[in-house]
Amino acid sequence: MTLKERITEDMKAAMRASDKERLSTIRMVQAAIKQREVDERITLDDAQVIAVLEKMVKQRRESIVYFEQGARQDLADKEKSEIVLLQSYLPAQLTEAEVDAIIRDAIASTGAASIKDMGKVMAAIKAQAAGRADMGAVSARIKAALGS
């Protein structure tokens, strides 16, 4: 079963269970997937669906910060619950040790010696860590590793 099919089945289950919050979030996911398919005139595969989900999680994390600054804890809590649902469709997250190992391997395989080689290292890591690690945090770790 593809990820899109799983999301559709979960939507049907949420409808049957009258789970309005879950149904609303799943419909939002389906709308984002459909929007990208229409915009690009393609059918998304699992990797592309994961990219859409990652973008949605990132948007919600940013929103949480603004809601908490604006003393709107109710909206921040809603965003947090949406993140939990979105992450249930993403692959298991890598541990910090696994991320560090991937970074070391990528630096060794690309022969990176300075921060100028960061693009090569990121390209090597992206295939392994996409959807399984926060690429912003990975980028910061690569900078630290290459900068020293």
DRENDO-1510 file (C-alpha; in Angstrom, 1 decimal, always signed):
<recs>
REC; n; res; u; v; w
REC; 1; MET; +0.0; +0.0; +0.0 .
REC; 2; THR; +1.4; +3.4; -1.0 .
REC; 3; LEU; +1.5; +6.2; +1.5 .
REC; 4; LYS; -1.3; +8.1; -0.4 .
REC; 5; GLU; -3.5; +5.0; -0.2 .
REC; 6; ARG; -2.7; +4.7; +3.5 .
REC; 7; ILE; -3.7; +8.3; +4.1 .
REC; 8; THR; -7.0; +7.7; +2.2 .
REC; 9; GLU; -7.8; +4.7; +4.3 .
REC; 10; ASP; -7.0; +6.6; +7.5 .
REC; 11; MET; -9.4; +9.3; +6.3 .
REC; 12; LYS; -12.2; +6.8; +5.8 .
REC; 13; ALA; -11.5; +5.3; +9.2 .
REC; 14; ALA; -11.7; +8.8; +10.8 .
REC; 15; MET; -15.0; +9.4; +9.0 .
REC; 16; ARG; -16.4; +6.2; +10.4 .
REC; 17; ALA; -15.2; +7.0; +13.9 .
REC; 18; SER; -16.5; +10.6; +13.6 .
REC; 19; ASP; -13.0; +11.9; +14.7 .
REC; 20; LYS; -13.4; +15.4; +13.4 .
REC; 21; GLU; -9.9; +16.7; +14.3 .
REC; 22; ARG; -8.1; +13.7; +12.7 .
REC; 23; LEU; -10.4; +13.9; +9.7 .
REC; 24; SER; -9.7; +17.6; +9.3 .
REC; 25; THR; -5.9; +17.1; +9.4 .
REC; 26; ILE; -6.0; +14.2; +7.0 .
REC; 27; ARG; -8.1; +16.2; +4.5 .
REC; 28; MET; -5.5; +19.0; +4.8 .
REC; 29; VAL; -2.8; +16.5; +4.0 .
REC; 30; GLN; -4.7; +15.2; +1.0 .
REC; 31; ALA; -5.3; +18.8; -0.2 .
REC; 32; ALA; -1.6; +19.6; +0.0 .
REC; 33; ILE; -0.7; +16.5; -2.0 .
REC; 34; LYS; -3.4; +17.1; -4.6 .
REC; 35; GLN; -2.3; +20.7; -4.9 .
REC; 36; ARG; +1.3; +19.7; -5.7 .
REC; 37; GLU; +0.1; +17.1; -8.2 .
REC; 38; VAL; -2.1; +19.6; -10.0 .
REC; 39; ASP; +0.6; +22.3; -9.9 .
REC; 40; GLU; +3.3; +20.0; -11.3 .
REC; 41; ARG; +1.0; +17.8; -13.4 .
REC; 42; ILE; +2.4; +14.6; -11.9 .
REC; 43; THR; +1.4; +11.8; -9.6 .
REC; 44; LEU; +3.4; +11.9; -6.4 .
REC; 45; ASP; +5.3; +8.8; -5.3 .
REC; 46; ASP; +6.0; +8.0; -1.6 .
REC; 47; ALA; +9.2; +10.1; -1.5 .
REC; 48; GLN; +7.4; +13.1; -2.8 .
REC; 49; VAL; +4.5; +12.6; -0.4 .
REC; 50; ILE; +7.1; +12.5; +2.4 .
REC; 51; ALA; +8.5; +15.8; +1.2 .
REC; 52; VAL; +5.0; +17.3; +1.4 .
REC; 53; LEU; +4.5; +16.0; +4.9 .
REC; 54; GLU; +7.9; +17.3; +6.0 .
REC; 55; LYS; +7.0; +20.7; +4.7 .
REC; 56; MET; +3.7; +20.7; +6.6 .
REC; 57; VAL; +5.5; +19.6; +9.8 .
REC; 58; LYS; +8.0; +22.5; +9.4 .
REC; 59; GLN; +5.2; +25.0; +8.8 .
REC; 60; ARG; +3.5; +23.9; +12.0 .
REC; 61; ARG; +6.7; +24.1; +14.1 .
REC; 62; GLU; +7.2; +27.7; +12.9 .
REC; 63; SER; +3.5; +28.5; +13.7 .
REC; 64; ILE; +3.8; +27.1; +17.2 .
REC; 65; VAL; +6.6; +29.6; +17.9 .
REC; 66; TYR; +4.5; +32.5; +16.8 .
REC; 67; PHE; +1.4; +31.3; +18.6 .
REC; 68; GLU; +3.3; +30.9; +21.8 .
REC; 69; GLN; +4.8; +34.3; +21.4 .
REC; 70; GLY; +1.3; +35.7; +20.9 .
REC; 71; ALA; +0.0; +33.9; +24.0 .
REC; 72; ARG; -2.4; +31.7; +21.9 .
REC; 73; GLN; -1.7; +28.3; +23.6 .
REC; 74; ASP; -4.9; +26.9; +22.2 .
REC; 75; LEU; -3.7; +27.3; +18.6 .
REC; 76; ALA; -0.2; +26.1; +19.5 .
REC; 77; ASP; -1.7; +22.9; +21.0 .
REC; 78; LYS; -3.8; +22.3; +17.8 .
REC; 79; GLU; -0.6; +22.7; +15.7 .
REC; 80; LYS; +1.2; +20.2; +18.0 .
REC; 81; SER; -1.5; +17.6; +17.6 .
REC; 82; GLU; -1.4; +18.0; +13.9 .
REC; 83; ILE; +2.4; +17.4; +14.0 .
REC; 84; VAL; +1.9; +14.2; +15.9 .
REC; 85; LEU; -0.5; +13.0; +13.1 .
REC; 86; LEU; +1.7; +14.1; +10.3 .
REC; 87; GLN; +4.8; +12.4; +11.8 .
REC; 88; SER; +2.8; +9.1; +12.0 .
REC; 89; TYR; +3.1; +9.0; +8.2 .
REC; 90; LEU; +6.8; +9.8; +8.2 .
REC; 91; PRO; +9.6; +7.2; +8.5 .
REC; 92; ALA; +11.1; +6.6; +11.9 .
REC; 93; GLN; +13.5; +9.4; +12.9 .
REC; 94; LEU; +17.2; +8.8; +13.0 .
REC; 95; THR; +19.0; +9.0; +16.4 .
REC; 96; GLU; +21.7; +11.6; +16.9 .
REC; 97; ALA; +24.4; +8.9; +16.8 .
REC; 98; GLU; +23.0; +7.6; +13.4 .
REC; 99; VAL; +23.0; +11.1; +12.0 .
REC; 100; ASP; +26.6; +11.7; +13.1 .
REC; 101; ALA; +27.6; +8.4; +11.5 .
REC; 102; ILE; +25.9; +9.3; +8.2 .
REC; 103; ILE; +27.7; +12.7; +8.3 .
REC; 104; ARG; +31.1; +11.1; +8.9 .
REC; 105; ASP; +30.5; +8.6; +6.1 .
REC; 106; ALA; +29.4; +11.3; +3.7 .
REC; 107; ILE; +32.4; +13.5; +4.5 .
REC; 108; ALA; +34.8; +10.6; +4.0 .
REC; 109; SER; +33.1; +9.4; +0.7 .
REC; 110; THR; +33.0; +12.9; -0.8 .
REC; 111; GLY; +36.5; +13.9; +0.4 .
REC; 112; ALA; +35.1; +17.1; +1.9 .
REC; 113; ALA; +37.8; +19.2; +3.5 .
REC; 114; SER; +36.2; +22.6; +4.2 .
REC; 115; ILE; +32.9; +24.4; +4.4 .
REC; 116; LYS; +33.1; +24.9; +0.6 .
REC; 117; ASP; +32.3; +21.2; +0.1 .
REC; 118; MET; +29.1; +21.4; +2.2 .
REC; 119; GLY; +26.9; +21.1; -0.9 .
REC; 120; LYS; +28.5; +17.8; -1.9 .
REC; 121; VAL; +28.1; +16.4; +1.7 .
REC; 122; MET; +24.4; +17.6; +1.9 .
REC; 123; ALA; +23.7; +15.9; -1.5 .
REC; 124; ALA; +25.2; +12.6; -0.2 .
REC; 125; ILE; +23.3; +12.8; +3.0 .
REC; 126; LYS; +19.9; +13.9; +1.6 .
REC; 127; ALA; +19.1; +10.5; +0.1 .
REC; 128; GLN; +19.7; +8.7; +3.3 .
REC; 129; ALA; +18.3; +11.1; +5.8 .
REC; 130; ALA; +15.4; +12.7; +3.9 .
REC; 131; GLY; +12.2; +12.4; +6.0 .
REC; 132; ARG; +14.1; +10.8; +8.8 .
REC; 133; ALA; +16.0; +13.8; +10.2 .
REC; 134; ASP; +15.6; +17.6; +10.4 .
REC; 135; MET; +17.8; +18.7; +7.5 .
REC; 136; GLY; +18.3; +22.1; +9.1 .
REC; 137; ALA; +19.9; +20.4; +12.2 .
REC; 138; VAL; +21.9; +18.1; +9.9 .
REC; 139; SER; +23.2; +21.2; +8.0 .
REC; 140; ALA; +24.3; +22.8; +11.2 .
REC; 141; ARG; +26.1; +19.6; +12.3 .
REC; 142; ILE; +27.8; +19.4; +8.9 .
REC; 143; LYS; +29.0; +23.0; +9.3 .
REC; 144; ALA; +30.4; +22.2; +12.7 .
REC; 145; ALA; +32.2; +19.1; +11.4 .
REC; 146; LEU; +33.7; +20.9; +8.3 .
REC; 147; GLY; +34.4; +24.1; +10.1 .
REC; 148; SER; +36.7; +22.5; +12.7 .
</recs>
